[in-house]
Amino acid sequence: MYKVIIADDEMRARHLLQMLIPWDRLGLELLVECDDGDILCARAKELAPDIIITDMRMPGLHGAELIRSLHTAVPACQIIVVSGFDDFEYMRQALVSKTVDYILKPIEEDALEAALKNAICECRRLVMEHRRNRREVLNQMHHGDTPVEDDETAQYMKT
């Protein structure tokens, strides 16, 4: 199951997202809802979700700052922006910040599902990359061909 946080300052928007997402079919689990950017960052750091679906404009931290803070708090997390603002600057900020997608409200079910599928694919890719890197480090340790740094070893021994 992939863990999801939904963040929007409008309760109706959060509820609609919950209804539109095919949770079981995509293998998704809702961790928590947030209505404020500062709370979202704190909860994301605490819960380490795989996917965050967030509005760009909320109380507290918002916009590009919010996206940067989320990437810092949970670097592997995939972020989907859902916004009522058809504003080029917001879209540009989201794309530069490497979000999965920028979906305009009113939310189209197909667009949301496509964005979620892209996020899931990226989550899988990151897991496979991590496993491949872990195997390489463990092979280096076992065969002793190349010295491995202690911090690199520790990173892959945890998982």
C-alpha positions in Angstrom: 0.0 0.0 0.0 1.2 3.5 -0.8 0.6 6.1 1.9 -1.2 9.3 1.0 -1.7 12.7 2.7 -4.4 15.0 1.3 -4.0 18.7 2.0 -6.4 21.5 1.2 -7.8 24.4 3.3 -11.3 23.6 2.0 -13.0 20.6 3.7 -15.2 20.1 0.6 -12.1 19.7 -1.6 -10.6 17.2 0.7 -13.8 15.2 0.9 -14.2 15.3 -2.9 -10.6 14.0 -3.4 -11.3 11.1 -1.0 -14.4 10.2 -3.0 -12.7 10.4 -6.4 -9.6 8.3 -5.6 -10.0 4.6 -6.3 -8.1 3.7 -3.0 -8.3 -0.1 -3.1 -7.8 -0.4 -6.9 -4.6 1.7 -6.8 -3.4 0.2 -3.5 -3.5 3.6 -1.7 -4.1 4.3 2.0 -5.1 7.7 3.4 -2.9 8.6 6.4 -4.2 12.0 7.3 -5.8 15.2 6.0 -4.3 18.7 6.5 -5.8 22.1 6.1 -2.6 24.2 6.6 0.8 24.1 4.9 2.8 24.2 8.2 0.8 21.3 9.6 1.3 19.4 6.3 5.1 19.7 6.5 5.1 18.6 10.1 2.8 15.6 9.4 4.7 14.6 6.2 8.0 14.6 8.1 6.5 12.5 10.9 4.5 10.0 8.7 6.8 9.8 5.6 4.0 9.4 3.0 4.6 8.1 -0.5 2.3 10.6 -2.1 1.0 14.0 -1.1 -2.0 15.7 -2.9 -2.0 19.3 -2.0 -3.4 22.7 -2.8 -0.8 25.4 -3.6 -2.6 28.1 -1.7 -3.4 27.4 1.9 -2.8 29.1 5.3 0.7 28.8 6.6 3.4 27.7 4.2 2.2 27.7 0.6 3.3 27.9 -3.0 6.8 27.0 -4.1 8.0 27.3 -0.4 5.6 24.5 0.6 6.8 22.2 -2.2 10.5 22.9 -1.4 9.8 22.2 2.3 8.0 18.9 1.5 10.9 17.8 -0.8 13.3 18.5 2.0 11.2 16.8 4.7 10.4 13.7 2.6 12.6 13.7 -0.5 11.2 10.5 -2.1 7.6 11.6 -1.7 5.6 12.3 -4.9 3.6 15.5 -4.9 0.5 16.2 -6.9 -0.8 19.8 -6.8 -4.5 20.4 -7.1 -5.4 24.1 -7.4 -8.2 26.4 -8.2 -5.8 28.9 -9.7 -5.1 28.7 -13.4 -2.1 30.9 -12.8 1.0 30.3 -14.9 3.4 31.3 -12.1 1.9 28.6 -9.7 2.1 26.0 -12.5 5.7 27.0 -13.3 6.6 26.8 -9.6 5.0 23.3 -9.3 6.8 22.1 -12.4 10.2 23.5 -11.4 9.7 21.9 -8.0 9.3 18.5 -9.7 5.8 17.8 -8.8 4.1 14.8 -10.5 1.3 16.9 -11.9 -0.7 20.2 -11.6 -4.5 19.5 -11.7 -7.0 22.3 -11.9 -10.2 22.4 -9.9 -12.9 21.3 -10.6 -11.0 18.0 -10.5 -11.4 15.7 -13.4 -11.5 12.1 -12.2 -9.4 10.8 -15.1 -6.7 13.5 -14.6 -6.5 12.7 -10.9 -6.2 8.9 -11.5 -3.5 9.5 -14.2 -1.5 11.6 -11.9 -1.8 9.0 -9.1 -0.7 6.3 -11.5 2.4 8.4 -12.5 3.2 9.0 -8.8 2.9 5.2 -8.1 5.2 4.4 -11.0 7.8 6.9 -9.7 7.5 5.4 -6.2 8.2 1.9 -7.7 11.1 3.2 -9.7 12.7 4.8 -6.6 12.3 1.5 -4.7 13.9 -0.5 -7.5 16.7 2.1 -7.7 17.3 1.8 -3.9 17.4 -2.0 -4.1 19.8 -1.9 -7.0 22.1 0.6 -5.1 21.9 -1.5 -2.0 22.9 -4.7 -3.9 25.9 -2.8 -5.4 27.1 -1.6 -2.0 26.7 -5.0 -0.5 28.6 -6.6 -3.4 31.4 -4.1 -3.0 31.5 -4.9 0.7 31.5 -8.6 0.1 34.1 -8.7 -2.7 36.2 -5.8 -1.4 36.8 -4.4 -4.9 36.2 -0.8 -4.0 36.2 0.8 -0.5 32.8 1.8 0.7 32.2 4.8 2.9 30.8 4.1 6.3 27.8 6.4 5.9 26.9 4.8 2.6 27.1 1.3 4.2 24.9 2.4 7.1 22.3 3.8 4.7 21.8 0.5 3.0 22.1 -1.7 6.1 19.0 -0.2 7.6 16.7 -1.4 4.9 
